[in-house]
Amino acid sequence: MTTLSNDQIRQLNNYSVYVEPIGTPLFHAKNVDSSLSMIKLISSAPTDPIAASFFMRRVGMFISMQFYMMTMYDEIWDGPLEDLTFFATTEYGNKTISTYIRKEHFRETRENRSKDVQLIWEHQCYPIIQQLRAICSVSPLTLWENVFGYLLWHYYVFFDNEAIAEQAKHDWAIMQDESIWTTFTSKSFLSNYLKGKNPAHLINSPVRTTCCFSKDVPGLQKCGFCPFNS
């Protein structure tokens, strides 16, 4: 266990991740597959796949914070999926879903950072994607791309910061490592998404190959990475 600073907690909160409950938890990361109707109701998404995609964008905020904390502070959250919980809240006048995690599950990264990267991809992100795909017809590529957009911004900033750039580039390479991805899926979805380009080349461009359906959720707009211009 590590002690989070006020700056760390503030950064988590900026991405709708909270270490103190500000709402009643409704479900957790191991029972997402029985919670889609609740997600659909909260988001007002018109279909199940759109609700699933909406929710995965919210999960993507947590995952992006995992890698942010790893690169910036050498810390990650390593709790059971039952303690990765979700609750309803309101942002900018829209009902949405935020994340609550217990801060005692934060720890320092291991010397072999590949193990922590694999933990995040395989044991925190992938199980949620599998549950969503089991209950509705949604592309796995859509769900993975919903996570990657947040990462692009963080590492674009990191690469431009001399104090952290070397560590950021090291972690960025590990995050794409094919040998990590192929332990649980067919390919490195992140590497395929980036196509060998740096974050600076992809910011504010239609890097996605699928639509996240953000434009179809009441109160939201088309995302900046959308491959469809019309």
N, C-alpha and C positions, 0 to 999 in steps of 0.2 A: 504493500500500500504506500502511496505517496500523498503528499499534501498539495492540493491544487491552489494556485495563487488566484487572487481576484481577477487578474488579467486572463488567466486560463478559463475561469468560470464565465467571464464576460464573453469571451470568444465562443465558447460552447453555446451560450444563450443566444448569440447572434445567429446561430444556425439551428435554433429551436431545439437545442439539447440542454436539459436541465438536470442538475444534481440535487435539487430540492424540489419536492412535488409542488406544482402550481395548479394541479388539476387531479381529478380522480382517474387513476389508471384504468383503462377499459379492456385492454388485451396486451399480450406480450409476444415476443418474437417466435415462440413455439406454438402459438395457436392463431397465427395469422390466417390459416386456411379456414377457420370457422368464423372469421371476423369481417369478411368482405362486405356483407350487407351493411354492417356498421360503418365501414369506410365509405361505402357508396352514399349512405345517408348523410354523413358528416360533410362530405365533399360536394354533394349534389351532382356527382358524376352521372351522366345519362346511361352508361352501360358498365358492365362488370370489367371489361378490359381497360376502360378509361379510369375506373376507380383503382384498379390494380396498378396502373402506371402512375397515377397521382400519388398513391401511397409509396411506391418505390422511389419517387423523387424525394419524399420526406425521409425515407431510410437513407437515401444518398447523402443527405445532410449529415447524418450521424457517421456514416462511413468516411466521408471527407474529413470530418473532425478527427477521426481515428488517425488518419495519415498526417493530418496537420499537427496533431499532438506528438506523433512519433518523430517527425522531422524537426519540429521547432523545440520540443522539450524532452525528447527521448522517453516519452511515456505513452502508454495506451490503456484503454479500458479492457479488462479481461475478466468479465463476469459471465455468469450463466445466462443463457438466452431468456430464461424466465425473469431475469432482472433487467432485460432490455424491454421496457414497457412504453406504451403509447397512450396518450390521452387527447381529448378534444380541447381545442383552444380557438382563439380568434386572432387573426393577424390582418392588419389593414382593412378591417371590416369584414373579412371573409372567414368562415368557419374552416378549420384545418386540423391537422393532427401533428402533435409534437412528441418529443421523446424524453423520457425520464430514465436516468441511470443512477445507480448508487455510487457515490464517489469513492467509497472504500475499495472498489474493484479496480481503481487505477493503479498501475505499477510501472516500474522502469522497463524499458525495452531490453530484450535479451541481447547478448553479444552477437549472436547469429540473428540478424534482423530478418532474414528470410523466413524464419519460423513465425515471427510476429506478423509479417505480411501475409503469410499463408493462413494464419489464424483469422485475420480480418476477412480475407476473400472467401476462404472455404468454410469457415465455421460461424461466421456472423452474417455475411452478405448472401452467400449462396443458398443457405437453408430458407431464407425468406423468399428468394426468387423461385425456388422449387415449390414452395407452398402456393404462391400466387399462380404459377403455371398449372398446378394440379386442379385448381378450381375454376379457371377460365382460360379462354383462348387468347393468350397474349404472348408476343414474341419474346424469347429470352434476350434477344439483342436490344429490344426496346428497354427492357428492365435494366440491363447492364449499362446502356448508354445514359440512363437516368441518373446513374451514380457518377459517371465520369466527368460530366460537365462541371461539377463543383471542384473536382480535383484539378481540372485545367486551370482554373483561376488561381487556386492556391499555389500551384507550382510555377505558374507564370510569375507570380510575385516573388516566390522563393528564388527562382533563377536570377532575378534581378537584384538580389540582396547578397552582397559579397560575404556577409557574415554567415550565411546559411546555404549559399549556392552549392558548395561542394557536397554537403550532406544531402541536400535536396536532389541533386542529380544521381547520387548513389541510390537513394530510396526510390526515385522514379524508375530507375532501371530494374530494381528488384520487383517493383509492382507489376512490371510487364513480363517478368521471367516466365517463359513457356513451361519450364519444368515444374513451377509451382501450380500453374493453371491446369496442366494436363493430369494432375493427381485427382481432379474432381470434375473436369469438363473437357470438351474437345479441343480447345485452343485458348490462347490468351486473348480474351475479348478486348482488353485494354490496348494491347499492341496492335490488334486489327483496327481498332478505333482511331489510333494515332497515326498509323501508316508511316512510321519513322519520323514524324515531324515533332518539333518542339512545341510546347504550349504557346509560345509567342507567335507561332505561325498559324495557330488555330483559333485564338481568341477572336470573338466577333465574326466567325465564319461558319458556314453550314457544315460543320464537321460530322454531324449525325448522319446516319443512313436511314434511320427510322424516325417517325414522329412520336413525341411523348404525349400527345393529346392535351397538352396544357391549354391550348386554345379552346378546347371543348369543355373545360371545367368552368362553371360560372364564377366570375370574378377574376379569372386568370387570363393571361395573354399568351400568344405564341412565344416560345422560348427563342433566345438569340442564336441557337445552333440548329434551328429547324432546316431540314433539307428542302422544304417546300416553300417556295417564295410567294405563291398565290394564297 
